[in-house]
Amino acid sequence: MTTPGAFPTAGAPAPAPQTAGAPAPAPQTVGAPVPALQTRGLRKEFRGLLAVDGVDFSLRPGARHALIGPNGAGKTTLVNLISGHLRASAGELFLGGQNITRRPEHRRTRLGLVRTFQINQLFRHLTVLENVLMAVSEHAGASRNLWRPMGRNEALVDEALAILASVGLQDDALRRVGELPYGRQRVLEIAVALGLRPHVLLLDEPTAGVPSGESGALLEVVLSLASDMAILIIEHDMEMVFRFAERITVMLNGRILREGTPPEIAADETVRAVYLGEGDHGRLL
């Protein structure tokens, strides 16, 4: 069984010959690892307004990558295109070398491309365990049987409990979501995403609305996630970005302005000029 975050490698069946009209695989340099995620010329137009303009972007397997930029730069639109929440006007998207440009959002999720949202998407009237169990059951194809007595779904319950333990929520398993502090609700959203066994995890502003006293615990959870899972975080909190990311991409006006290591981005005068005047959330460290 393929572990979360890992794409099939040596020993996996050879891909079937490409048929006429099938999407072309991502071009690869000989000897280079297949990117976990890659976009090529991705573009989104809203009634003449270019929100994303020909973006070429790549995530390596196990990446710890941050996407930043001022408000209106196109970050969330790009993530919506990657996740399938929006359909691209042009361009291509590849997951583990497989062209998924035409795949709908739910199919991308089944393939291991999982996303959390800026706004809490949890079922507040259900328990913490039930929220994760729904994701685990969905991935296992057992969602129709979810509401059978829990004892009959022992393997799924055990998996959900293990996920909760991995993010420090095991003691909250039987609490209703609405009873949790907001920071722990955002941790639960990550746990729900893990229940879908992602190869690539998109975290859209995970600290949005989280009190400063709770954001540190959230960051520790993100830092503890499996090292073979590629993670792209979209975030305004520069302290979190620079603690988390190995590489940073800066967007401006729907295009990629710069990409580099955190020290390179912090020292870049153009990037600093873009953020000047953006307030506390826009200042680079």
Secondary structure, DSSP 8 states (H G I E B T S, - for coil): ---TT----TTS-------TT--------TT----SEEEEEEEEEETTEEEEEEEEEEE-TT-EEEEE-STTSSHHHHHHHHHTSS--SEEEEEETTEE-TT--HHHHHHTTEEEE-SS----TTSBHHHHHHHHHHHHHT-GGGTTS-GGGGHHHHHHHHHHHHHTT-GGGTTSBGGGS-HHHHHHHHHHHHHTT--SEEEEE-TTTT--HHHHHHHHHHHHTS-TTSEEEEE-S-HHHHHHH-SEEEEEETTEEEEEE-HHHHHH-HHHHHHHTTS-GGG---
